[in-house]
């Protein structure tokens, strides 16, 4: 019996037609991709071990659909991609005061703005109205906040869906003052890397191609998703609060110094490994060993968040099997 699967990563729509054949699955893989306004089509046929195939479906977030849906989506894929390419990016924003934001949206931030950001200049937001497409990375940090007009330097409100064709990168978010991202619709990105005192609230669903990585949230950093959450991996460490309120579809891991996780089950990864145990332990780590460095003082191999971020920015994975 044939089964049908699809995966949509915004710029690429992929299709898999699968037929079980003993211990293998005969697979026909089709994909349509848009690049620089042009459609590229791919086709590949191969036999895959049944367990390997099942794991690939999970890892790459394929969903099973009916034959009718499969054929209809395949027929319309090119038109869908061309329409997306022609969408006007609403990457235009209005600098808006917290007083006005509060009246219109009243975001339920846990870190109270009036308490922590007493300087009125720091309370200004970049307000994006409508569905917003960011073509590259969206960098969020606190440098010069409220002084220049770059979106990377301010808190952000998106009234609609937020699609980032690169990474949402808040890896250099500091912990001296809070910063905010509030999305009333859905959020899509290649990676979400968040740290420090950044508070993210998404009212819709979150879909990430590779990893959601949270780190160093001791001051009050958090990521709340009111809808569903899809990602290949989630890695939580150093007290960054994840609050995923509906179904989570991901391979979930937590560093062993993390103590505040909600609504999903994780496997533990040690953040520090004694030098005497490293050669054996590294073989069992799901993370690539280059994400660890040797600390001369403690005589331990320690997880290095900055190295992990650099790997992700090169569009690579920090996990071994990717």
Legacy VTK file of the C-alpha trace (Angstrom):
# vtk DataFile Version 3.0
C-alpha trace
ASCII
DATASET POLYDATA
POINTS 322 float
0.000 0.000 0.000
1.284 3.424 -0.903
1.531 6.227 1.622
1.964 9.908 0.931
3.867 12.582 2.863
4.707 16.243 2.465
6.878 18.889 4.074
6.640 22.653 3.540
9.579 24.875 4.515
8.164 27.964 2.767
10.716 28.134 -0.078
10.577 24.374 -0.728
7.611 21.993 -0.860
8.676 18.342 -0.757
6.670 15.190 -1.493
7.326 11.542 -0.664
5.453 8.584 -2.150
6.357 5.452 -0.179
5.639 1.747 -0.708
6.714 -0.874 1.822
8.777 -3.690 0.323
9.848 -6.174 3.000
12.372 -4.493 5.316
12.728 -1.569 2.930
10.565 1.248 1.646
10.591 2.162 -2.046
10.596 5.946 -2.059
9.884 8.497 -4.766
11.057 11.915 -3.554
9.863 15.039 -5.354
10.487 18.661 -4.437
9.782 22.102 -5.854
11.994 24.963 -4.726
11.936 28.651 -5.565
15.223 30.540 -5.809
15.571 34.071 -7.194
12.039 33.907 -8.557
12.608 30.679 -10.509
11.205 27.222 -9.789
13.597 24.275 -9.541
12.196 20.720 -9.492
13.897 17.622 -8.098
13.140 13.915 -8.338
14.885 10.957 -6.739
13.968 7.291 -6.354
15.603 4.929 -3.874
15.037 2.030 -1.474
15.486 2.882 2.214
15.518 0.715 5.312
12.109 0.925 6.961
13.482 2.126 10.331
15.709 4.714 8.657
12.737 5.948 6.656
10.536 6.275 9.760
13.237 8.249 11.553
13.712 10.549 8.544
10.001 11.357 8.490
10.194 12.433 12.122
13.503 14.288 11.844
12.434 16.279 8.793
8.891 16.974 10.038
7.005 15.241 7.215
3.286 14.791 7.715
1.156 12.056 6.178
-1.657 13.148 3.846
-4.195 11.408 1.629
-3.520 10.586 -2.013
-6.061 13.216 -3.062
-4.367 15.911 -0.944
-0.969 14.770 -2.220
-1.934 15.096 -5.882
-3.713 18.411 -5.354
-0.797 19.961 -3.477
1.688 18.615 -6.017
-0.370 20.164 -8.813
-0.443 23.559 -7.085
3.068 23.623 -5.582
4.679 25.806 -8.232
1.856 28.343 -8.124
2.044 28.472 -4.327
5.805 29.084 -4.400
5.542 31.762 -7.092
2.842 33.543 -5.110
5.067 33.522 -2.035
7.973 34.934 -4.040
5.788 37.809 -5.196
4.562 38.644 -1.710
5.535 42.113 -0.656
7.694 42.052 2.413
6.116 44.178 5.071
9.513 44.823 6.588
8.440 48.358 7.322
7.801 49.324 10.860
6.592 52.226 12.904
8.373 53.297 16.077
5.587 53.032 18.636
5.506 53.871 22.336
4.745 51.280 24.987
1.680 53.291 26.020
0.187 52.880 22.542
1.257 49.209 22.274
-0.382 48.469 25.601
-3.667 50.058 24.535
-3.846 48.120 21.270
-2.320 44.711 22.134
-1.731 44.575 25.891
0.998 41.881 25.589
1.137 39.766 28.772
4.856 40.274 29.419
6.127 38.812 32.686
8.976 41.345 32.899
7.040 44.540 33.536
8.216 47.253 31.172
7.390 50.207 33.423
9.421 48.654 36.229
12.553 47.668 34.328
12.682 50.233 31.507
12.243 53.536 33.297
13.878 55.470 30.460
11.010 56.273 28.042
13.334 55.938 25.038
13.896 52.299 25.957
10.130 51.668 25.936
9.734 52.250 22.188
8.835 49.269 19.974
9.196 48.521 16.285
5.621 47.732 15.243
5.175 45.644 12.066
1.597 45.642 10.774
0.547 42.599 8.760
2.414 39.450 7.765
6.119 40.200 7.856
8.922 38.507 5.903
12.528 38.996 6.989
14.741 37.847 4.106
17.876 37.169 6.169
18.614 36.835 9.897
16.682 38.855 12.452
19.227 39.927 15.071
17.897 41.079 18.422
20.238 42.640 20.968
20.261 45.551 23.361
23.118 47.667 21.993
22.072 51.309 21.562
18.448 50.444 22.251
16.203 53.481 21.812
18.949 55.574 20.187
19.157 54.440 16.565
16.334 53.188 14.371
17.601 49.718 13.433
15.143 46.961 14.212
17.939 44.908 15.736
18.228 47.435 18.543
14.610 47.555 19.676
11.868 45.386 21.047
9.485 44.182 18.350
5.744 43.683 17.900
4.472 41.812 14.813
0.741 42.124 14.208
0.451 39.059 11.965
2.731 36.175 10.979
6.511 36.533 11.169
8.512 34.565 8.576
12.303 34.727 8.901
14.146 33.194 5.953
17.257 33.035 8.131
17.724 32.759 11.890
16.083 34.533 14.782
19.324 35.261 16.593
19.323 36.735 20.086
22.530 34.978 21.130
24.148 38.199 22.291
21.207 39.466 24.274
22.585 40.777 27.560
21.050 40.471 30.999
21.146 44.033 32.319
17.737 45.039 30.892
14.860 43.062 29.334
13.897 43.051 25.665
10.734 41.773 24.005
9.334 40.059 20.893
5.563 39.624 20.566
3.957 37.912 17.534
0.176 37.810 17.239
0.265 35.107 14.513
2.678 32.300 13.611
6.478 32.351 13.637
8.732 30.507 11.142
12.551 30.487 11.048
15.551 28.285 10.212
16.842 28.429 13.791
15.700 30.253 16.904
18.623 31.114 19.173
17.650 33.033 22.266
19.451 34.053 25.415
19.695 36.609 28.180
16.714 38.690 29.205
14.707 38.321 25.996
11.030 37.520 26.467
9.295 36.020 23.416
5.548 35.429 23.161
3.968 33.835 20.072
0.172 33.656 20.048
0.074 31.209 17.118
2.259 28.278 16.070
6.042 28.051 15.789
7.759 26.135 12.972
11.554 25.866 12.880
13.635 23.965 10.306
16.497 22.978 12.605
16.737 23.944 16.290
15.272 26.060 19.056
18.161 26.822 21.400
17.658 28.685 24.673
20.514 29.607 26.985
21.411 31.820 29.949
17.921 32.932 30.931
18.647 33.402 34.624
17.616 37.069 34.583
14.156 36.297 33.222
14.453 35.165 29.597
11.514 33.106 28.352
9.847 31.757 25.201
6.081 31.174 25.348
4.164 29.561 22.474
0.368 29.478 22.702
-0.015 27.200 19.661
1.908 24.139 18.502
5.692 23.930 18.230
7.574 22.089 15.455
11.340 21.787 15.197
13.874 19.059 14.521
15.543 19.775 17.859
14.969 21.739 21.026
17.919 22.295 23.374
17.330 24.107 26.642
20.067 25.169 29.011
21.091 27.485 31.814
17.639 28.398 33.092
15.998 29.677 29.908
12.261 29.123 30.376
10.370 27.388 27.571
6.589 27.311 27.949
5.071 25.388 25.016
1.352 25.270 25.677
0.224 22.836 22.956
1.731 19.870 21.104
5.524 19.815 20.687
6.972 17.876 17.723
10.744 17.754 18.186
13.645 15.807 19.612
14.029 17.535 22.968
17.206 17.816 25.021
18.172 19.703 28.134
21.568 20.561 29.615
21.921 19.143 33.073
22.091 22.486 34.848
18.601 23.393 33.619
15.855 23.385 36.240
12.874 25.126 34.674
11.226 23.235 31.820
7.506 23.128 31.109
5.246 20.948 29.009
7.709 18.684 27.221
9.900 15.712 28.061
13.638 15.964 27.405
16.713 13.787 27.351
19.608 15.090 29.423
22.971 16.114 27.973
25.801 16.801 30.443
27.127 20.345 30.136
30.417 19.461 31.840
32.401 16.224 31.519
35.545 15.317 33.433
38.656 15.071 31.302
39.224 11.517 32.492
35.790 10.529 31.136
35.820 12.543 27.909
37.048 9.913 25.440
34.273 7.520 26.426
31.552 10.120 27.019
31.972 11.954 23.725
31.023 8.828 21.778
27.578 8.915 23.394
26.933 12.649 23.101
24.210 13.597 20.599
26.009 16.944 20.142
29.071 17.352 17.964
32.189 17.296 20.081
33.349 20.674 18.738
30.517 22.256 20.764
32.600 21.443 23.865
35.882 23.068 24.916
38.482 22.042 27.492
38.638 24.218 30.618
42.133 24.171 32.086
40.984 25.387 35.482
38.255 22.819 36.130
39.875 20.045 34.038
36.538 19.479 32.350
35.078 19.621 28.863
32.266 22.187 28.884
29.464 23.043 26.478
30.238 26.282 24.649
27.159 28.276 23.636
29.128 30.723 21.471
30.666 27.924 19.393
27.236 26.333 18.974
25.875 29.644 17.672
28.720 29.999 15.168
28.004 26.515 13.800
24.309 27.318 13.412
25.049 30.628 11.671
26.981 28.642 9.039
23.732 26.734 8.342
25.061 23.589 9.965
23.702 21.478 12.793
25.218 21.078 16.237
23.868 17.514 16.381
25.929 14.596 15.132
23.365 12.947 12.901
22.860 16.067 10.790
LINES 1 323
322 0 1 2 3 4 5 6 7 8 9 10 11 12 13 14 15 16 17 18 19 20 21 22 23 24 25 26 27 28 29 30 31 32 33 34 35 36 37 38 39 40 41 42 43 44 45 46 47 48 49 50 51 52 53 54 55 56 57 58 59 60 61 62 63 64 65 66 67 68 69 70 71 72 73 74 75 76 77 78 79 80 81 82 83 84 85 86 87 88 89 90 91 92 93 94 95 96 97 98 99 100 101 102 103 104 105 106 107 108 109 110 111 112 113 114 115 116 117 118 119 120 121 122 123 124 125 126 127 128 129 130 131 132 133 134 135 136 137 138 139 140 141 142 143 144 145 146 147 148 149 150 151 152 153 154 155 156 157 158 159 160 161 162 163 164 165 166 167 168 169 170 171 172 173 174 175 176 177 178 179 180 181 182 183 184 185 186 187 188 189 190 191 192 193 194 195 196 197 198 199 200 201 202 203 204 205 206 207 208 209 210 211 212 213 214 215 216 217 218 219 220 221 222 223 224 225 226 227 228 229 230 231 232 233 234 235 236 237 238 239 240 241 242 243 244 245 246 247 248 249 250 251 252 253 254 255 256 257 258 259 260 261 262 263 264 265 266 267 268 269 270 271 272 273 274 275 276 277 278 279 280 281 282 283 284 285 286 287 288 289 290 291 292 293 294 295 296 297 298 299 300 301 302 303 304 305 306 307 308 309 310 311 312 313 314 315 316 317 318 319 320 321
